[in-house]
Amino acid sequence: MVSNDKKLIAVVGATGQQGGGVLRALQASGQFKVRALTRNPDKHRELAEEVVAADLGKPETLKAAFEGAHGVFLVTSFQEAGTEEFRQATAAIRSAKEAGVRHFIWSTLPDVEKISGGKFNVPHFTGKTKIDRLVKDAGFPNYTFVIAPFYYQNLSGAIAAHKQADGSMGWALPLDPTLRVIHMGDITELGNIVAGAFAQPDEAGNGQYLPLVGDFMSFNEIVESLNRQGHNFSYQQVPKEIFVGFFPGAHEIAEMFSYWEAHTYLGSDSSDQIALANKVAGREPTRFTIWAQENFPKQLNATDGA
């Protein structure tokens, strides 16, 4: 098959963790031509065969960015200042439909409101699920939902260990560390599921939900796993009412942990969805201990001669 016959996939957020992983997986598969969408194409010319300017905040840039594409992968950022996630996703879905896109893949999260019967309010989860309906109703011949897990990367990034009152390095969170409720994964591996779904639309392009899950752990198991590798982390469960005063946005994080305790991260038995995701990806995702060995820098302390 010559290169010109390969189906073109446009990847939104190509410079981010999710989009970057999707880009690399599509390239590695050799089945597709890849168009990287970025706000700064001049800075990222080497990313893909095509690098095109697109900005979700400027809908007028999207039609041309999607023109001629067989598939689109869309991820939006909840945390970016000024982001209006629903408006941006609506514009992207509409533009993709107008451009004749055949397979649309949207990176979503569990519907906390529905799963918990309205008991828990976690906007950065529920905000994405409101977009699921738009994707379903758009009329794409094929569409797929992928679900990002709790990123392994969060443990050395967004919620990295901090120095605690007793001098130890560790975590102080409003989450019962004995409960196995955390569906986790190396976020860069979400791309394997996305590439697999584009390659197998009959199996994964009919509204399937495909979660990336490399491991399912309690926070105690996370800490024990890291400490077996030579770290010396601690964990303290903090009452929710105290944690919410720690930093802006802490209330939503606490709500998310309460939701996990009641329902787990994915919210229900997702074993069939996980199995299909792994089948479509053609591989099992990396387990946490393996990822940590390679990605968690060893702590240096005076006792180990370093």
C-alpha positions in Angstrom: 0.0 0.0 0.0 1.5 3.3 -1.0 1.5 6.2 1.4 -1.1 8.2 -0.5 -3.7 5.4 0.2 -3.3 5.7 3.9 -6.2 7.2 5.8 -5.5 10.6 7.3 -6.0 11.1 11.0 -6.1 14.6 12.5 -4.9 14.7 16.1 -6.0 17.6 18.3 -3.7 18.4 21.2 -0.7 16.8 19.4 1.8 18.4 21.8 0.1 17.2 25.0 0.4 14.0 26.9 -2.7 12.3 25.4 -2.4 13.7 21.9 1.3 13.1 21.8 0.8 9.5 22.7 -1.9 9.1 20.1 0.3 10.7 17.4 3.2 8.3 18.2 1.0 5.2 18.3 -0.6 6.1 14.9 2.9 6.7 13.4 4.2 3.4 14.9 1.2 1.5 13.4 2.3 2.4 9.9 -1.3 2.3 8.8 -2.2 6.0 8.8 -1.0 9.3 7.7 -1.0 11.7 10.6 -1.9 15.4 10.8 -0.8 17.1 14.0 -3.0 20.0 15.0 -1.3 22.7 17.2 -1.6 26.4 17.9 2.1 26.8 17.0 2.9 24.7 13.9 6.2 26.6 13.3 7.5 25.3 16.7 6.5 21.7 16.0 7.2 21.0 12.3 8.9 17.7 13.1 5.8 16.2 14.8 4.2 14.6 11.9 3.9 14.4 8.1 1.5 17.3 8.3 1.5 19.9 11.0 -1.4 22.3 10.8 -2.5 25.4 12.8 -5.7 24.8 14.7 -7.1 26.4 17.9 -10.1 25.0 19.6 -10.8 28.5 20.9 -11.1 29.8 17.3 -13.6 27.6 15.5 -12.9 29.2 12.2 -9.5 27.4 12.1 -11.0 23.9 12.5 -12.8 23.2 9.2 -9.6 23.5 7.2 -7.7 21.5 9.9 -10.1 18.6 9.5 -10.5 18.8 5.7 -9.7 15.5 4.0 -9.3 13.7 7.3 -10.8 10.2 7.7 -10.6 10.3 11.5 -10.2 12.9 14.3 -9.0 12.4 17.8 -10.2 15.1 20.2 -9.1 15.8 23.7 -9.9 19.1 25.5 -8.3 20.6 28.5 -10.4 21.4 31.6 -7.6 23.1 33.5 -6.4 25.6 30.8 -7.2 29.1 32.0 -10.3 30.5 30.1 -11.1 27.2 28.5 -14.8 26.7 27.7 -14.6 22.9 27.2 -18.2 22.3 26.0 -18.1 25.2 23.5 -14.7 24.1 22.1 -15.8 20.5 21.8 -19.1 21.5 20.1 -17.2 23.5 17.5 -14.8 20.6 16.9 -17.5 18.1 16.5 -19.5 20.4 14.1 -16.4 21.2 12.0 -15.4 17.5 11.8 -18.9 16.6 10.6 -18.9 19.4 8.0 -15.5 18.2 6.8 -16.8 14.7 6.2 -14.9 12.9 8.9 -15.9 9.2 9.1 -14.5 8.2 12.5 -14.5 10.5 15.5 -12.7 9.5 18.8 -13.4 11.6 21.9 -11.4 11.3 25.1 -13.9 11.4 27.9 -14.3 10.5 31.6 -16.8 8.6 33.8 -20.2 10.3 34.4 -19.9 10.9 38.1 -23.3 12.6 38.3 -25.1 9.7 36.7 -23.0 6.9 38.5 -23.5 8.5 41.9 -27.1 9.6 41.4 -26.1 13.2 41.8 -24.4 12.7 45.1 -21.0 13.8 44.0 -20.1 16.9 41.9 -16.8 16.5 40.0 -17.0 19.0 37.1 -13.8 18.0 35.4 -15.3 14.5 35.0 -18.9 15.4 34.3 -18.0 18.3 32.0 -16.5 15.8 29.6 -19.5 13.3 29.8 -21.8 16.1 28.6 -19.9 16.1 25.3 -20.5 12.3 24.8 -24.1 13.0 23.8 -23.0 15.5 21.1 -20.6 12.9 19.6 -23.4 10.3 19.6 -25.9 12.6 18.0 -23.5 14.0 15.3 -24.1 11.2 12.9 -20.5 10.0 12.3 -20.4 6.6 10.6 -18.0 5.5 13.3 -17.3 7.0 16.8 -15.5 5.8 19.8 -15.0 7.0 23.4 -11.7 6.4 25.1 -11.4 6.9 28.9 -8.2 8.2 30.5 -7.4 6.7 33.9 -5.7 8.3 36.9 -2.3 9.0 35.3 0.7 7.3 36.8 2.4 10.6 35.8 0.3 12.4 38.4 2.2 10.8 41.2 5.4 12.6 40.2 3.6 15.6 38.8 0.2 17.1 39.7 -0.1 15.3 43.0 3.6 14.5 43.7 4.7 13.6 47.2 5.4 16.6 49.5 7.3 17.1 52.7 5.0 16.3 55.6 4.8 17.7 59.1 6.9 14.8 60.5 9.7 15.5 57.9 8.8 12.5 55.7 8.1 12.8 52.0 4.6 11.6 51.1 1.0 12.2 50.6 -1.7 13.7 52.8 -5.1 13.2 51.0 -8.7 12.7 51.9 -8.8 9.1 50.6 -8.9 5.9 52.5 -5.6 4.3 51.5 -6.9 0.7 52.2 -9.5 0.8 49.5 -8.6 -0.6 46.1 -10.4 2.0 43.9 -7.9 3.6 41.6 -7.9 2.6 37.9 -4.5 3.8 36.7 -2.3 3.9 33.7 0.6 5.4 31.7 -1.3 8.1 29.8 1.0 8.0 26.9 -0.3 4.5 26.2 -3.9 5.7 25.5 -2.6 6.2 21.9 -2.4 2.4 21.5 -6.2 2.1 22.1 -6.9 5.1 19.8 -4.8 3.7 17.0 -6.4 0.3 17.4 -9.9 1.7 17.3 -9.2 3.6 14.1 -7.8 0.4 12.6 -10.8 -1.7 13.7 -13.9 0.4 13.3 -16.2 -2.7 13.1 -15.0 -3.8 16.6 -14.5 -0.4 18.3 -16.2 2.3 16.2 -19.9 1.8 17.2 -20.0 4.0 20.4 -17.8 1.7 22.5 -16.2 3.0 25.7 -12.6 1.9 25.9 -10.7 2.7 29.2 -7.0 2.6 29.5 -6.2 0.6 32.7 -2.7 -0.6 33.5 -3.4 -1.3 37.1 -6.1 -1.2 39.8 -4.7 -0.2 43.2 -5.2 1.3 46.7 -3.0 4.2 47.7 -1.4 1.9 50.3 -0.4 -0.5 47.5 1.0 2.5 45.5 3.1 3.6 48.4 4.2 0.0 49.2 5.1 -0.6 45.6 7.3 2.5 45.5 8.9 1.8 48.8 9.9 -1.7 47.7 11.8 0.1 45.0 14.0 2.0 47.4 11.8 5.0 48.2 10.6 6.0 51.7 7.2 7.6 51.2 4.5 8.1 53.8 0.7 8.4 53.6 -1.7 10.2 55.9 -5.4 10.3 55.4 -6.6 13.8 56.0 -10.3 14.7 56.9 -12.1 16.1 53.9 -13.1 19.2 55.7 -9.5 20.1 56.4 -8.2 19.2 53.0 -10.6 21.5 51.2 -8.8 24.5 52.8 -5.4 23.5 51.5 -5.5 25.1 48.1 -7.9 26.5 45.5 -9.7 23.7 43.8 -9.1 21.3 46.7 -12.9 20.8 47.2 -13.3 19.2 43.8 -10.3 16.9 44.4 -11.8 15.8 47.7 -15.2 15.2 46.0 -13.4 13.1 43.4 -11.8 10.9 46.1 -15.2 10.5 47.8 -16.6 9.4 44.5 -13.8 6.9 44.1 -14.3 5.5 47.6 -18.0 4.9 46.8 -17.8 3.8 43.2 -14.1 3.3 42.1 -12.5 5.6 39.5 -14.5 4.0 36.5 -17.6 3.8 38.6 -18.7 0.2 37.9 -17.5 -3.2 36.8 -15.6 -2.3 33.6 -13.8 -5.6 33.0 -15.5 -6.1 29.6 -14.6 -2.6 28.4 -11.0 -3.0 29.7 -10.7 -6.3 27.9 -12.0 -4.9 24.7 -9.6 -1.8 25.0 -6.6 -4.1 25.5 -7.7 -6.4 22.6 -8.1 -3.3 20.3 -4.7 -2.0 21.5 -3.1 -5.3 20.7 -1.2 -5.3 24.0 -1.6 -5.1 27.8 -0.9 -1.7 29.3 2.2 -1.3 31.5 1.7 -2.2 35.2 2.5 0.5 37.8 5.6 -1.2 39.3 7.2 -1.6 35.9 6.4 2.1 35.0 7.7 3.3 38.4 11.0 1.4 38.1 11.7 3.3 34.9 10.1 6.7 35.7 10.3 7.4 39.4 13.7 8.8 40.2 15.3 7.1 43.2 15.4 9.2 46.3 18.9 10.1 47.4 19.5 10.1 51.1 22.5 10.0 53.4 22.1 6.4 54.4 22.5 4.9 50.9 26.0 6.2 50.3 24.8 8.5 47.5 
